[in-house]
Amino acid sequence: MTVPRDVFERESGSFVFKVTGVFSLKSGEKNGEEGYIIVNSNCVHVDYEYIDEQTVLLSKPNSSIPR
């Protein structure tokens, strides 16, 4: 997974990935319809610290701090 450079605007901060499960429906599976269905969706919070031009430290945030 690649995170665009402009996400890291400051020396440290955080960002969120939204993870979603998307499944294809075949004809006849749900009232004869075709298409896509979203099953699960969750957000993953990531803290970062800019180290140098080649290094960004990623970490899981402290869960006791509200977002």
Secondary structure, 3 states (H helix, E strand, C coil): CCCCHHHCCCCEEEEEEEEEEEEEEEEEEECCEEEEEEEEEEEEEEEEEEEECCEEEEECCCCCCCC
